């Protein structure tokens, strides 16, 4: 069973990933192609059912056109709000 910290982090990642993907006007398939991952993998990330590697986070941020540090920072900020819920 995942810990509450893990749960809140996965929820934060899913929200930030989806938010940026939609803001960029990308489908899951488009982002998957840009990041070198499958559409199913993107779906699993957005539904909190998979934990990405650091390499995948970098590929996702590149595919979204944002820096890895900005992406991770936004995930951390979102996670803090999940912990307060």
N, C-alpha and C positions, 0 to 999 in steps of 0.2 A: 504494500500500500504506500502511495506517495505521501510525503509529509506535507503539512499545510504550506510550508515555504516553497516546496517544489510545485505544489498546486498553484499557488499564487504567481509564481514565476512563469509557469506554463500558460496560465490565463493572460498574464501581462504580455508575453511574447505573442500569443495568438491575436490579441487585440491590436497591438502595435503593428504586427505584420499585415493583418487585414486592412487596417486603417491606411497604411502607406501604399499597399497594393491598389486599393480602390482609388486613393487620391491620385495615383499615377495613371489611372485608367487602364490597369492591367487585369487580365483574367488570371486565374490560377495557372492556366496553361502557358500564358505569356511569361509570367514570372518564373515558372519552372524552366522554360527554355532559356531565359536569361541567366538563371542561377545554375544551370546544368543539373537540375534535379527533376524528378517526375512530378506530374500534376498530383498524383496520389500523395506524394510526400508533402507537397504544399498543403493539401487538404488535411493531412494528419497533423501538421503543425498548427493550422488554423483551428483545429478542433481539439487541441490540447492532448493529442494522443501520441506525441513523439517528442523527444528531446533532441534538438539539433547539436551537432558538433560545432566547434569554433570555426572550422572551415566552412561549414554550411551557413553560419551566421554571416561570415564575410561575403560569401557568394550571394546571399539574400540582400545584404545591404548594397552591394555593388549593383545587383539587378534592379534595386529600387532607386539607385542613384543617390544614396546617402552614405555618409561615412559610417564605418563600423562603430566608432566611438559614439556618434550621435544616436545610432540605432540602439546600442546597449544602454546608453544613458536614458533614453526614452522608456525602454523596457523596465529599468530600475525604478523610474518615477512611477510608472503604471503599477508595478508590483507593490510599492508602498501604499498606493490607494487600495489595492486588493486586500492588503493586510488589515486595513481599517474597516473593511466591510463586514 
